[in-house]
Amino acid sequence: MNLNIKNCIVIAQKEFADDLWSTRFLLLLSIFTLILFSFSYHNNAENTNFLDMGFVDVAQIIAVFLPLFGITLGFDRIVKEKRNASLNVLLTQPVYRDSIIAGKVLGAMITLILIVFISMIASIGTMILISGVQITSEELNRIFLFAIINYLYLSVFLMLGIFISTISKDSINSLSYGICIWLILCVVFGSFALVISTMFTGQSLLDLGNNEQAMDLNAQLQKLTPVHYYSELVIGHPCMTWGGFSKNDLDSIRGIFDANYTIGQWLKEYITDIIVLISTIITLFIMSFVSFLKQDITN
């Protein structure tokens, strides 16, 4: 392995610059900002607590729909270069494959940081100016952590999109695979897990409240999707996918915006979920890295 940090940074800068002036970047930034602002402002007139201003509704939209942002940023990151033969040209320079894949991933991650944090600052800042609601340092810290959680969650799908891009033959296939995986993991997985749970336990879908075995199996199946960990971190219960079902523990912390508990207590309760998201990102990066190094890209 010949990873050159300088070459990696140069490639990352190029990727970031290309993203920054692309229509895709501006579109994703605008949509994310609009979603955050519209849902938060919708509840502004009815609440005086800043943390009650629609963040749970925003989290629902982010959990189900915004993984497409990550996939959109990553689906053609590698395959586009392979199809137009620019990788072959690049490899004629003193640049190795590991520097290329690392630089492309780094550039995409920086772009995603910009999308998440600019949209958060713009939407929340505008909402504060319009509403006149005072925000405390505690609330600001929770919003900052919310932004970090969103970044980690969307990074999972960004890395998933990059991995698909490394193994696909063209951009159309890469995008199609990414959308299919998004539909499975973020849209229908809850219903699928529920059906599987009832089938294996022999219980009716209408009697889930009294079916501990089905609920236990359902809870285990939910852990197979990143939505589970994002949901626990933000709202305190593990299911945001359509048709999903989970039991709510009334004594548990209701996510990052539960002001009845300190941030330290929240972190102690859900540190495992953060570790799982980070581990998933690293695993997908390693899979992309190894796949890219082993590929024949001379054709």
C-alpha positions in Angstrom: 0.0 0.0 0.0 1.4 3.4 -1.0 -0.9 5.9 0.6 0.5 9.4 0.0 -1.1 11.9 2.3 -0.2 14.9 0.1 -1.7 13.2 -3.0 -4.8 12.2 -1.0 -5.4 15.8 0.1 -4.9 17.1 -3.5 -7.5 14.7 -4.8 -9.8 15.5 -1.9 -9.5 19.2 -2.7 -10.4 18.6 -6.3 -13.4 16.4 -5.4 -14.6 19.1 -3.0 -14.1 21.9 -5.5 -16.0 19.9 -8.2 -18.9 19.3 -5.7 -19.0 22.9 -4.5 -19.7 24.2 -8.0 -22.1 21.4 -9.0 -25.8 21.7 -9.3 -26.2 18.6 -7.2 -24.5 20.2 -4.2 -26.7 23.4 -4.4 -29.8 21.3 -4.8 -29.0 19.0 -1.8 -28.1 22.0 0.3 -31.3 23.8 -0.6 -33.5 20.8 0.1 -31.9 20.0 3.4 -32.1 23.6 4.6 -35.8 23.9 3.5 -36.7 20.7 5.3 -35.1 21.8 8.5 -36.6 25.3 8.4 -40.1 24.3 7.3 -40.7 21.6 9.9 -39.1 23.7 12.8 -41.0 26.9 11.8 -44.3 25.0 11.5 -44.3 24.4 15.3 -42.8 27.7 16.2 -46.1 29.5 17.0 -47.2 26.8 19.4 -44.1 26.3 21.5 -41.8 28.5 23.7 -39.3 25.7 24.2 -36.8 25.8 21.3 -36.2 22.1 21.5 -39.9 21.4 20.8 -39.9 23.2 17.5 -40.4 20.3 15.2 -37.1 18.5 15.6 -38.7 15.2 16.0 -40.7 15.7 12.8 -37.4 16.7 11.1 -35.8 13.6 12.4 -38.5 11.4 10.9 -37.9 13.0 7.4 -34.2 12.7 7.8 -34.3 9.1 8.9 -36.5 7.9 5.9 -35.7 10.2 3.0 -32.4 12.0 3.4 -30.2 8.8 3.1 -30.8 9.4 -0.6 -28.6 12.5 -0.1 -25.7 10.3 0.9 -26.3 7.9 -1.9 -26.6 10.7 -4.4 -23.3 12.1 -3.3 -21.5 8.8 -3.6 -23.2 6.7 -6.3 -21.0 7.9 -9.2 -17.9 8.9 -7.2 -15.8 6.0 -8.6 -17.7 4.5 -11.5 -17.9 7.8 -13.4 -14.1 7.9 -13.4 -13.9 4.4 -14.6 -16.3 4.9 -17.5 -14.6 7.9 -18.9 -11.2 6.4 -18.5 -9.9 9.3 -16.4 -8.6 6.9 -13.8 -6.2 5.4 -16.4 -4.9 8.9 -17.1 -4.6 9.7 -13.4 -2.7 6.5 -12.8 -0.1 7.4 -15.3 0.9 10.1 -12.8 2.8 9.3 -9.6 -0.5 8.6 -7.8 -1.5 5.2 -6.4 -4.9 3.7 -6.2 -5.1 3.9 -2.4 -4.5 7.7 -2.6 -7.2 8.0 -5.2 -9.9 6.2 -3.2 -9.0 7.8 0.1 -9.0 11.3 -1.5 -12.3 10.8 -3.2 -13.9 9.6 0.1 -12.3 12.5 2.0 -13.6 15.0 -0.5 -17.1 13.6 -0.3 -17.1 13.6 3.5 -16.1 17.2 3.5 -18.9 18.1 1.1 -21.4 16.3 3.3 -20.1 18.2 6.4 -20.8 21.5 4.5 -24.3 20.4 3.5 -25.3 19.3 7.0 -23.8 22.2 9.0 -24.6 25.1 6.6 -28.2 23.9 6.4 -28.5 23.6 10.2 -26.9 27.0 10.8 -29.0 28.7 8.1 -32.3 27.2 9.0 -32.0 27.5 12.8 -30.4 30.9 12.7 -33.3 32.2 10.5 -35.9 30.6 12.8 -34.4 32.2 15.9 -34.4 35.7 14.2 -38.1 35.2 13.1 -39.4 33.8 16.3 -37.4 35.8 18.8 -37.1 32.8 21.0 -34.0 32.8 23.2 -31.8 29.8 23.0 -29.6 28.6 25.9 -26.2 27.0 25.7 -27.7 23.7 26.7 -30.1 23.8 23.8 -27.3 24.9 21.4 -25.2 21.9 22.5 -28.0 19.5 21.8 -28.6 21.0 18.4 -24.9 20.7 17.6 -25.0 17.0 18.7 -28.1 16.6 16.5 -26.1 17.9 13.6 -23.3 15.4 14.3 -25.7 12.5 14.5 -27.2 13.5 11.2 -23.7 13.7 9.7 -22.8 10.2 10.9 -26.1 8.8 9.7 -25.9 10.3 6.3 -22.2 9.3 6.1 -23.3 5.6 6.3 -25.2 6.0 3.1 -22.5 8.1 1.5 -20.1 5.3 2.1 -22.7 2.8 0.9 -23.1 4.8 -2.3 -19.3 4.9 -2.8 -19.0 1.2 -2.2 -21.7 0.5 -4.8 -19.9 2.9 -7.1 -16.7 0.8 -6.8 -18.4 -2.4 -7.8 -20.8 -1.1 -10.5 -20.2 -1.0 -14.2 -22.0 2.3 -14.8 -23.7 5.2 -13.0 -27.2 4.0 -13.9 -26.7 0.7 -12.3 -25.0 2.3 -9.3 -27.9 4.7 -8.7 -30.5 1.9 -9.1 -28.7 -0.4 -6.6 -28.5 2.5 -4.2 -32.2 3.4 -4.4 -33.1 -0.2 -4.0 -31.0 -0.5 -0.8 -32.5 2.8 0.5 -36.0 1.5 -0.1 -35.2 -1.7 1.8 -33.3 -0.2 4.7 -35.2 3.0 5.3 -38.8 2.6 3.9 -40.0 -1.0 4.1 -37.7 -2.6 6.6 -39.9 -1.9 9.6 -42.9 -3.7 8.0 -40.7 -6.5 6.8 -39.2 -7.1 10.2 -42.7 -7.0 11.8 -44.0 -9.6 9.3 -41.0 -11.9 9.9 -41.4 -11.6 13.6 -45.1 -12.6 13.6 -44.4 -15.5 11.1 -41.7 -17.0 13.3 -43.7 -16.6 16.5 -47.1 -17.6 15.0 -48.8 -14.6 16.5 -51.3 -12.2 14.8 -50.3 -8.8 13.6 -53.3 -7.5 15.6 -52.0 -8.8 18.9 -48.5 -7.5 19.0 -49.0 -5.7 22.3 -49.3 -9.1 24.1 -46.6 -10.9 22.1 -43.3 -10.5 23.9 -41.6 -13.1 21.7 -42.5 -11.2 18.5 -41.5 -7.9 20.0 -38.1 -9.3 21.1 -37.5 -10.8 17.6 -38.6 -7.6 16.0 -36.3 -5.5 18.2 -33.3 -7.7 17.1 -34.2 -7.5 13.4 -34.4 -3.7 13.7 -30.7 -3.6 14.6 -29.9 -4.6 11.0 -30.7 -1.2 9.7 -28.9 2.2 10.4 -32.4 3.8 11.0 -32.6 1.9 14.3 -29.5 3.5 15.7 -30.3 7.0 14.4 -33.9 6.7 15.8 -32.6 5.7 19.3 -30.1 8.6 19.3 -32.7 11.2 18.3 -36.1 10.1 19.6 -35.2 7.3 22.0 -37.1 4.4 20.4 -35.8 2.3 17.6 -38.2 2.4 14.7 -38.9 5.2 12.2 -39.4 3.2 9.0 -42.9 3.0 7.6 -45.0 0.3 9.1 -42.5 -0.5 11.8 -43.5 -1.1 15.4 -41.6 -0.8 18.7 -42.5 -0.6 22.3 -41.7 2.6 24.1 -40.1 2.5 27.5 -41.6 5.4 29.3 -38.7 5.5 31.7 -36.0 5.7 29.0 -34.4 8.8 27.6 -36.4 10.2 24.6 -33.4 11.0 22.5 -31.0 14.0 22.4 -33.8 16.6 22.8 -35.1 15.1 26.1 -34.3 18.0 28.4 -35.2 15.9 31.5 -31.8 14.2 31.2 -28.4 15.7 30.8 -26.3 15.3 27.7 -23.9 13.1 29.8 -26.8 10.8 30.7 -27.9 10.6 27.1 -24.4 9.8 25.9 -24.0 7.1 28.5 -27.3 5.5 27.4 -26.7 5.6 23.7 -23.0 5.5 23.2 -23.3 2.1 21.6 -25.5 3.5 18.8 -22.8 6.1 18.0 -20.1 3.4 18.0 -22.2 1.3 15.6 -22.7 4.1 13.1 -19.0 5.0 13.2 -18.0 1.3 12.8 -20.4 1.0 9.9 -18.8 3.9 8.1 -15.3 2.5 8.7 -16.4 -1.0 7.5 -17.9 0.4 4.3 -14.8 2.5 3.6 -12.6 -0.6 4.0 -14.8 -2.6 1.7 -14.7 0.2 -0.9 -10.9 0.5 -0.4 -10.2 -3.2 -0.9 -12.6 -3.5 -3.8 -11.1 -0.6 -5.6 -7.5 -1.9 -5.1 -8.4 -5.3 -6.5 -10.3 -4.1 -9.6 -9.0 -4.2 -13.1 -9.7 -0.7 -14.4 -7.6 -0.9 -17.6 -10.6 -1.7 -19.7 
